[in-house]
Amino acid sequence: MTYAHTSTLEGFGLRARFRDFVAAIKIARARRAAFDRAYSELQTMDDRELRDLGLSRSDFVYLAEAEANKVVPH
């Protein structure tokens, strides 16, 4: 007697790994775009506006990363 075994390990195959890779690239691009938008917007503010908000230019990277994480959680 012979047995036929069909395995449906779709989640573990090359196709699934490639799909996950492409999804990771899309997420990385979306996060980078959100970071760039936030950073550019912060750079347009003058020193007085920043002082009114209690911010300094050294906060820009942290604030832009926080905005990118809101759009696409890390």
N, C-alpha and C positions, 0 to 999 in steps of 0.2 A: 504494500500500500504506500502511496506517495502523498505527501502533504504539500499544498501550495500555501505559502504565507505571503500575504500582501501587507506591507508596512506603509502606513501613511504618516511618515515623519516629516511632513511638509515644513514644519517649523524649524527643522534642524538641517535642511539641505542647503545646497549652494544658492539656490534661488532665494530662499529666506534670508540668508546671510547678506546677499547682494541688496535685497530690498531694505534690510536694516541699515546697511551702509549708506544707501541713497537717502534714507530718511534722516540719518545722522548728519549728512552733509546739508540737507535742507534746513534742519534745525540750527546748525552752526551758522549758516548764511543769514537766517532770520534774526538770530541773536546779534550777529555782527552788524546787520543793518540797523537794528534798534539801538545798539550802542553808538554807532556813528551818528544817527539822527540826534540822539540825546546830547552827545558830546558837542556836536556842531551848534545845537541850540544854546547850550551853556556858553560856548565861546562867543556868541553874539552879544552877550550881556556885558555891560560896562561895570567898572568897579563899584560905582554907586549902587546899581541894582543888586549886585552881589552882596554888598555890605548890608543893604536893606533886608535881604533874605537871610543874612547870617552865614553866608557861604564864602569860601575862598577858592581861588583857582586850583588849589591842591586837592579839592574835593571832587573835581570833575570826573576823574576816572571811577571813583567809588560810586558816584551818582549815576553815571552812564551804565555801569555794570548792573546796578540795582534796577534800572529801567529795562535793560535787556533781559534780566531774570523775570521781570513781570510779564513780558511779552511771551517768552518761551522759558518756563522754569528749567533750571539746570539740574 
